[in-house]
Amino acid sequence: MNNDSLSVFDMFKVGVGPSSSHTLGPWNAMLHFLGNRIGKGQISNIRKIEVELYGSLCKTGIGHGTDIAVMMGFLGELPHITDTELIGAKIQHIKASKSINLFGIHKIGFIYKENILFKPENLPYHPNALIVTAYFDLGSDSETYYSVGGGFIEWESAISAPSINQDDNMAAVITQYSVSKAKDIIRYCESMDYASISDFVINREKQWRTPEATLDRARSIWDVMKDCIFKGCHSEGILPGGLDVHRRSKKIVDKLMQETDYSDVDSWVKAIRTKVHPHQDIFKWVSAFALAVNEQNAAFGRVVTAPTNGAAGVIPAVLMYYVSFSENYKEENISRFLLCAGQVGILFKINATISAAMGGCQAEIGVSSAMAAAALTECLGGTFRQALVAAEIAMEHHLGMTCDPVGGLVQIPCIERNSMGAIKAINAAYLAMETEPSNAKVDLDEVILAMWETAKDMNNKYKETAEGGLAVQIPIGLSEC
Ligand code: SF4
């Protein structure tokens, strides 16, 4: 995918938890592989299908639900609409029946332990690699996929033939807005007289849809995020996976809401907004919003990658903070918040990485915090330069953050880490509002470069392998490797 074909909506994919790189990406890869077999008229000739999960997909794949995602992809289930309540039953059925119905049209034998293979070694291109092979009566057909973060996938045959793109329609797009650096955004905003990053985005996205459609689509993304917060804040119990992690967001919110009446998500948000909150409660609210999303994520719930699933709580929590507590809240800014955030996310994807297996947690929580910081600054009335300063500040204070999920699950430290990323984003926004951008000593392009250099230098133990940090201090191995 070339830089100019990236839309802000590529940074926000509606999917299923717990991981964009380990769940959504492999799921999309299986859909792509079998979709191609259907295109070639081969699916009903498949006698056996086999997947090899390499590197980080092996080491933290079980905890991240990679095996489940692979099977859901084989079933032809679409991550943005599949009924998340039925995933467990579907997987149980595959395991018990020792069979799988490929795309719901071709049933073959499938033995979980034999058809999904875990291999700890890394393939050269990317640590999140998988090879899928379909066997026929005569011969076989296989493809190597790489899950490169945020649900994005690349595959070997396309990499060796660069003219073939993940999204062929996008490949042909010629845009008048070629953006690879933050300084490009500044240049366009100044030369085109755009007041904000979201103004720039609305115009850049005209290559795909009208401004109204862009604003509507962003609004529909917020609706999914808002539902996720609401569900998380109204669910209790222990998260799956064996770590015995208790959900906390509901307990926090129950205390904060006390006897307040509401009947649905919108009346809940309105009730929060109209309530008088002591200063310290705002922190609890923001934390609860972030925890709620990532508790849903850990429970295989519906979440929006922002820009990843592990970091899916930061942006909704900060936007909910704006909606709930900001004195200058305007409803029309909800869409603009997400457009601004998405554009900042694109800069990180282009110039560094949004994959924890490549860059540690700075690539997930750090990037989401930077996205949220810029967006909040814009909504609070900051200039586009101040919004970029806010993104820089937020990332500057996440540099070097490692990825060390205990038991390979996206729970410890991931869930709390989202609340920390959200609080840092809010603080970065207020700092940026008090900053004269021309006095800033570090700009966003420089901090992105620093993040990428740090990512390359970081020991592999701290890149989503569960081989370092907290993961080995609290060794609860769930990996097959
Ligand atoms: S530690 Fe950070 S990067 Fe790693 S899985 Fe958790 S949220 Fe994602």
Residues whose N, C-alpha, C, O or C-beta is under 5 A from the ligand:
A	BS01	SF4	G310 A311 A356 G360 C361 E364 T402 C403 D404 P405 V410 C414
